[in-house]
Amino acid sequence: MPTALPESLAERIIAEKIQEWEMAKDSARKARVDLHPFLALTRDFGCGEEKLIPLFEKTLGWKVYGRNLLDHIASRDALSRSFIESLDEHRVNLLDDWIKFLIHSGAILQNDYIVKISKLMRVIASHESAIFLGRGVQYILAGKPEGLFVNLTAPFDYRVARIAVLRKLPEKEAETLVRTTDQERRKFITRHFKKEQAPYDFDITFNTMKVSEETLCETIVAMLKAKSPVPA
């Protein structure tokens, strides 16, 4: 399982972001909650994310917001409020309207945790381009033309073999870990969104056993550029 982000590092990252956004607040457009281009990644455990995610981060120059950092912010009311307050009052009201729409449309449940995560993702994307990992982003930000929704997968046996090597585990232990992680991720989606993940939730799905890391990254960058210019 991923190692938890050290609390001191999480706090520093968050403080820097809030300060950066506060400085830019006055120049923000107020017509609506504009979003920057973003990459929404959903991935199967063991499909090569340990190499792919740093490659995407380096190539795009965008910050990665995964489970550790998003959960850290969501679990602290003061931090969540600071993120939201980095928007001007008009855009905070629009953010509330958007959350109400998501709940009414059935995209998310009326659940404190999911509402917090949804607000955090929207606030982040309104301030900067970012890479979001999992956490139901394909439902929270669904339909946003600024985003590219990508699913990374690979055959079960391939993923088991990768995890066995990566974690230095016997094959049976690696198999149990991959199976358990797959189940936990499916349960998260069904528990918090009442949905079963489907191919049409994504713009594109890659089999990482068949596509090289370089080709995959180049394809994603090209697709993002087709939506809006991004750094090469």
Secondary structure, 3 states (H helix, E strand, C coil): CCCCCCHHHHHHHHHHHHHHHHHHHHHCCCCCCCCCCEEEEEECCCCCHHHHHHHHHHHHCCEEECHHHHHHHHCCHHHHHHHHHCCCHHHHHHHHHHHHHHHHHCCCCCCHHHHHHHHHHHHHHHHCCEEEECCCHHHHCCCCCCEEEEEEECCHHHHHHHHHHHHCCCHHHHHHHHHHHHHHHHHHHHHHHCCCCCHHHCCEEEECCCCCHHHHHHHHHHHHHHHCCCCC
